[in-house]
Amino acid sequence: MNPASLPPIPFSRPDIGDEEIAEVVATLRSGWLTSGPRVKEFEARFAAMLGEGVTALAVNSATAGLHLALEALGLGPGDEVITSTLTFTATAEVVRYLGAEPVFVDVDPVTLNLAPAAVEAAITPRTRMIMPVHYAGLPCDMDALAAIAARHGLRIVEDAAHALPARHRGRLVGTLDSDATVFSFYANKTMTTGEGGMLVTRDPAIARRAAVMRLHGIDRDAYDRFRTPGAAWYYEVVAPGFKYNLTDLAASVGLHQLAKVEAFRAGRERLARRYAELLAGLPLTLPADADPSAGGLHSWHLYPVRLHAGARLTRDALFAALAERGIGCSVHYVPLHRQPYWRDRYGLRAEDFPVAEAAYQGLLSLPLYHLMRDDEQDRVAAALRTLLG
Ligand SMILES: *Cc1c(COP(=O)(O)O)cnc(C)c1O
């Protein structure tokens, strides 16, 4: 068969089971649609899965969760936050929401995670915080980052949008040495609620402030008031908060996705190992794995390969040729130092980010999700072999 006539292989494919659908229908019939019993249950199960005494606060996106965490830590104008240039713009935009300034640094050539030495070199008297991003689901060197934070009195908020579930030295991301961690349930993440996120913290002050700011700065939510006999109508506004709560409809999906999140990960891990075999010998740098002997665990949210400079095709030509064959890929990410807003605001120059620049020229994320069949993966590998071999 002509490869063009084969069914397309999408970049991402969410796995929504009958349980999710039945729960959404039950929620619709229950009469309680916004944040209520299912959000409470979702938060309780999420916190129980992580353990270590974390509090989990469901929000309507990871972007919202990051904003709440930074707000709760008192970030404000004049403050600087060090983060990776190789991330989604949401990581940095929340810093600007609060009038503070992100400071972008280069990544490690092996992991593509925030390079600790680059973090330390970027510290100024205005630095308040480090925001590590666990790129593709491979945990950052959190020991090194925590040591830097301790030495300089900095806070850490982890952008863990890719990292559920992932482990660093045997501990789950979400329970590491940071002030708060935020996960994403966007449609293509490791589990989904359509849109959604979870802020987790062990700091009761952060949890209290974020819970209030999540819902208009009101001291108790509608469901609490609904369950309280007596003056159910009374509430107090203590701050100009935001509208960041998750709906019970979304939590209905999340409850069942959460129960499957490790099975999804195991499926992706099997496929990632298979990619490594199928793509051996091609002019591609394959993504680094976590070191299991050191207690590392990769979530395998993404499978970003790096095309070598001397290959027969450029990354853009390879992307187009794969698209012609019905294979959906993506690029994570155009580094933020190249994005007009960030580049122009801070006068950023490509030569100051040599590792991210070199990576970006060849970066290509291949499709990876546990519903991907082996014959689909074989087609991706065969196409790469034909195009690059
Ligand atoms: C997806 C993503 C976000 C934002 O998540 P939302 O839930 O869509 O707000 C933030 N950071 C990174 C690295 C992401 O991949």
The ligand as an SDF file (V2000), in Angstrom:
LIG
                    3D

 15 15  0  0  0  0  0  0  0  0999 V2000
    1.4910   22.0770   29.2790 C   0  0  0  0  0  0  0  0  0  0  0  0
    2.5190   22.8410   29.9890 C   0  0  0  0  0  0  0  0  0  0  0  0
    2.2070   23.8960   30.8470 C   0  0  0  0  0  0  0  0  0  0  0  0
    0.8430   24.4690   30.9820 C   0  0  0  0  0  0  0  0  0  0  0  0
   -0.1170   23.5430   31.3080 O   0  0  0  0  0  0  0  0  0  0  0  0
   -1.6570   23.9760   31.2140 P   0  0  0  0  0  0  0  0  0  0  0  0
   -2.3630   22.9470   32.0250 O   0  0  0  0  0  0  0  0  0  0  0  0
   -2.0200   23.9020   29.7460 O   0  0  0  0  0  0  0  0  0  0  0  0
   -1.7930   25.3440   31.7390 O   0  0  0  0  0  0  0  0  0  0  0  0
    3.2280   24.4920   31.5610 C   0  0  0  0  0  0  0  0  0  0  0  0
    4.4990   24.0890   31.4240 N   0  0  0  0  0  0  0  0  0  0  0  0
    4.8450   23.0950   30.5960 C   0  0  0  0  0  0  0  0  0  0  0  0
    6.2850   22.6830   30.5130 C   0  0  0  0  0  0  0  0  0  0  0  0
    3.8750   22.4460   29.8250 C   0  0  0  0  0  0  0  0  0  0  0  0
    4.2270   21.4770   28.9820 O   0  0  0  0  0  0  0  0  0  0  0  0
  1  2  1  0
  2  3  1  0
  2 14  2  0
  3  4  1  0
  3 10  2  0
  4  5  1  0
  5  6  1  0
  6  7  2  0
  6  8  1  0
  6  9  1  0
 10 11  1  0
 11 12  2  0
 12 13  1  0
 12 14  1  0
 14 15  1  0
M  END
$$$$
